[in-house]
């Protein structure tokens, strides 16, 4: 994963109600304008995700990695 993609992934992970990601930060992750999901759209999309598995070729050093993954529908860690 490139640093740029990783930074955008972290921005997306922070896009929860308690964190505000500026539209400018968000748009820097794309070559064409993309509208962020509304909280309702995000909740609806996440509700459709079932049986999601997260795997790693390394280790997950901190519990917050698992907690963050759960917010994206991850049910299993391999």
C-alpha positions as CSV (number, residue, x, y, z in Angstrom):
1,X,0.0,0.0,0.0
2,X,1.4,3.4,-0.9
3,X,1.7,6.1,1.7
4,X,-0.9,8.1,-0.2
5,X,-3.5,5.3,-0.2
6,X,-2.7,4.5,3.4
7,X,-3.4,8.2,4.3
8,X,-6.7,8.1,2.5
9,X,-7.6,4.9,4.2
10,X,-6.9,6.5,7.6
11,X,-9.0,9.5,6.6
12,X,-11.9,7.2,5.7
13,X,-11.6,5.3,9.0
14,X,-11.8,8.7,10.9
15,X,-15.0,9.6,9.0
16,X,-17.2,8.8,11.9
17,X,-19.6,11.2,13.7
18,X,-16.9,12.1,16.3
19,X,-14.3,12.9,13.7
20,X,-14.8,15.5,11.0
21,X,-12.8,15.1,7.8
22,X,-12.7,18.3,5.8
23,X,-14.1,18.1,2.2
24,X,-10.7,19.4,1.0
25,X,-8.8,16.6,2.7
26,X,-11.3,14.1,1.3
27,X,-11.1,15.4,-2.3
28,X,-7.2,15.2,-2.2
29,X,-7.6,11.4,-2.2
30,X,-9.2,11.4,-5.7
31,X,-8.5,12.6,-9.2
32,X,-12.1,13.5,-9.8
33,X,-14.5,15.0,-7.3
34,X,-16.3,12.4,-5.1
35,X,-19.1,13.3,-2.7
36,X,-18.7,11.7,0.7
37,X,-21.4,9.4,1.9
38,X,-24.0,10.8,4.1
39,X,-24.3,9.2,7.6
40,X,-27.5,7.5,6.4
41,X,-25.8,6.1,3.2
42,X,-22.8,4.9,5.2
43,X,-25.0,3.1,7.8
44,X,-27.1,1.5,5.0
45,X,-24.0,0.3,3.1
46,X,-22.4,-1.1,6.2
47,X,-25.6,-2.9,7.1
48,X,-25.3,-4.8,3.8
49,X,-21.8,-6.1,4.6
50,X,-21.9,-9.6,6.1
51,X,-19.3,-12.2,6.8
52,X,-16.4,-9.8,6.1
53,X,-13.0,-11.2,6.9
54,X,-9.8,-9.2,7.6
55,X,-6.4,-10.9,7.2
56,X,-2.9,-9.7,7.6
57,X,0.5,-11.1,6.6
58,X,1.9,-9.5,9.8
59,X,0.3,-9.0,13.2
60,X,-2.2,-6.5,14.5
61,X,-0.3,-4.9,17.4
62,X,-3.2,-3.0,19.0
63,X,-6.8,-3.7,19.9
64,X,-7.9,-0.5,18.1
65,X,-7.1,-2.2,14.8
66,X,-9.8,-4.7,15.5
67,X,-12.2,-2.1,16.8
68,X,-11.7,0.0,13.7
69,X,-12.2,-3.0,11.4
70,X,-15.4,-3.9,13.2
71,X,-16.8,-0.5,12.2
72,X,-16.4,-1.5,8.6
73,X,-18.3,-4.8,9.0
74,X,-15.4,-7.2,9.8
75,X,-16.7,-10.2,11.6
76,X,-13.6,-12.5,11.4
77,X,-9.9,-12.0,11.6
78,X,-7.6,-14.5,10.0
